[in-house]
Amino acid sequence: MVTTTVTTTFHNPSRERRREWQRATHLYRDTKQFCIDGWETGEFGMSVTTASIDNDLYSAIQNQAIREAKSDYKNDGIVEYHASQPFAINNQNWEIDRTENGSVVVGFPCISGWWYTPIDVYDDIADDVARLVAGEADKSRLQVYRRDDDWFCTFTVEYDAETGEETAIGVDIGHNHLLAADAETGESMLVSGREAKYVRRKYRSLRESLQQAGALRARNRVGNKEQRRIRDLNHNASRRLIDWAEQFENPVLKIEDLEGVRDGSDWRGVHSWHFHQLQEFIVYKAEQAGIRVEEVDPFETSQRCSVCGAEGSRDGDHFSCPECDRGRHADLNAAENIRQREGEPCTA
């Protein structure tokens, strides 16, 4: 399966359309903020529906805003959306077609009705767009947003393709190192977690001081800053991984199923660590790059020798095996174990 992301501009949309789209970005932001605020205050449950949303957006767009807000709240807690937000429509509620004169148009609902607007089809997206128009590929949700004076849309295209021999890459996610990756070619990479740990210590100390002083609003602002810093670090780490993986022939990323990762851990910071956020960024960016991702069983990937399978010992960052005398960086040993396991397809 090949998944690619198409991003392009709308071709000369009318002023009326641009105004409506701009209003939609503000209403989308307000809808997401309404949900976040309501969940935080307990005004309504997590199963909020469009019946609770009082604005002019089509219900399909309102539903997508609720889903995005729920995901943000689950990952980051309290969120304040200061800027307008790209509005989105799920894959069943937008269309792409080719007109008689050869133009490719994208149609979707907004506020006053459906808009069908031509898009610019550049050479690097022409094949993917042609597959989609011909019904030979599936599409994802559509996002619409503004950059400077231009309006853009983005979506993913997914289709089956013949692939050659694949290169398996195991990825271990942790706290000493945000991630460790091992490719079957023998190459590896490490991304340090030192800065992330510093950020967590710094803001934990600030929150405790503000809590003692009774400055609750300031404490919440500190929490938001911390989340943004960690989010940026996770974005950068996942981007480095994808850029590194793209050098290999048909790379396949294998990551651990992190469900239950907090259970039984002797590291006290595990409950506040954004393991899942980093994993989601990896999956999302891999899909954009057309790289397949698989989830594997995480059982004892850190305890077992990646060569003989015996239980070894860890001293700091060093793993040693008493059976075969193998020694390696502990996180890379775990990544190698992950690489060797059979996985199941993983989607964002």
Number of C-alpha atoms within 10 A of each C-alpha: 11 17 23 19 19 20 18 17 20 17 17 13 16 9 9 9 14 16 10 13 20 20 16 26 21 16 23 24 20 20 24 26 20 16 25 24 16 15 19 15 9 10 10 13 12 13 8 16 13 18 8 11 18 10 15 13 23 18 18 18 24 25 20 20 26 24 15 15 20 20 12 15 18 12 14 16 16 19 18 13 12 10 10 17 21 20 24 28 23 17 14 12 14 20 16 20 19 15 10 7 6 8 14 20 20 17 15 22 18 22 17 11 9 12 16 16 18 20 21 17 21 13 8 9 15 13 12 22 23 16 15 20 17 12 12 14 18 15 23 17 16 23 16 22 19 17 8 5 6 14 19 17 19 16 19 22 22 20 15 11 9 6 10 8 8 13 16 26 27 28 29 27 22 18 17 17 18 24 25 25 28 27 23 16 10 8 9 18 16 19 18 16 18 12 15 22 17 11 16 19 13 12 18 16 12 15 20 12 13 17 15 9 10 11 12 13 11 14 19 15 14 17 20 17 13 18 21 13 15 20 18 13 17 24 17 14 20 24 16 15 21 20 12 13 25 15 9 15 13 17 22 22 28 29 28 23 18 15 10 9 14 16 9 8 11 8 9 9 13 16 12 9 17 18 19 15 17 23 21 16 19 25 23 16 19 27 22 19 17 20 21 22 23 22 20 22 16 19 12 13 23 23 20 20 28 23 14 12 15 14 16 20 17 16 9 9 12 14 22 21 21 12 13 13 12 15 16 17 17 23 27 26 28 27 28 29 26 31 28 16 19 11 18 14 10 15 13 12
